[in-house]
């Protein structure tokens, strides 16, 4: 076996393994643009979910801090009035 033949066999084996792995993941190895579009959609979905989570956390924190300060103010006011 020559070096060229070994490279050809290796290349075919690697290509087959990659195609099989992509097919197992549910991706079409023959349509690169569709796979790229799927990955871009998933990336946008993930970023959108992260943005929503960040906004919810910000809303909860901006609700809790003034509430805690108000309760502290009421407690101090009740202590002063007594």
HUCOR-V700863 format. One record per backbone hydrogen bond with DSSP energy under -1.0 kcal/mol. CO is the residue of the C=O (numbers start at 1). NH is the residue of the N-H. E is the energy in kcal/mol with one decimal. If there is no record, write none. Layout:
# HUCOR-V700863
CO;NH;E / CO;NH;E
This chain:
# HUCOR-V700863
2;6;-2.0 / 3;7;-2.3 / 4;8;-2.3 / 5;9;-2.5 / 6;10;-2.6 / 7;11;-2.7 / 8;12;-2.3 / 9;13;-2.3 / 10;14;-2.6 / 11;15;-2.6 / 12;16;-2.4 / 13;17;-2.3 / 14;18;-2.6 / 15;19;-2.6 / 16;20;-2.4 / 17;21;-2.3 / 18;22;-2.8 / 19;23;-2.4 / 20;24;-2.1 / 21;25;-1.7 / 22;27;-3.0 / 23;26;-1.0 / 31;35;-1.8 / 32;36;-2.5 / 33;37;-2.3 / 34;38;-2.4 / 35;39;-2.3 / 36;40;-2.4 / 37;41;-2.4 / 38;42;-2.4 / 39;43;-2.3 / 40;44;-2.5 / 41;45;-2.4 / 42;46;-2.5 / 43;47;-2.6 / 44;48;-2.4 / 45;49;-2.2 / 46;50;-2.4 / 47;51;-2.2 / 48;52;-2.3 / 49;53;-2.5 / 50;54;-2.4 / 51;55;-2.4 / 52;56;-2.4 / 53;57;-2.4 / 54;58;-2.4 / 55;59;-2.3 / 56;60;-2.6 / 57;61;-2.6 / 58;62;-2.6 / 60;64;-2.6 / 61;65;-2.3 / 63;67;-1.4 / 64;68;-2.7 / 65;69;-2.4 / 66;70;-2.5 / 67;71;-2.5 / 68;72;-2.3 / 69;73;-2.5 / 70;74;-2.6 / 71;75;-2.4 / 72;76;-2.6 / 73;77;-2.7 / 74;78;-2.6 / 75;79;-1.9 / 76;80;-2.2 / 77;81;-2.2 / 78;82;-1.6
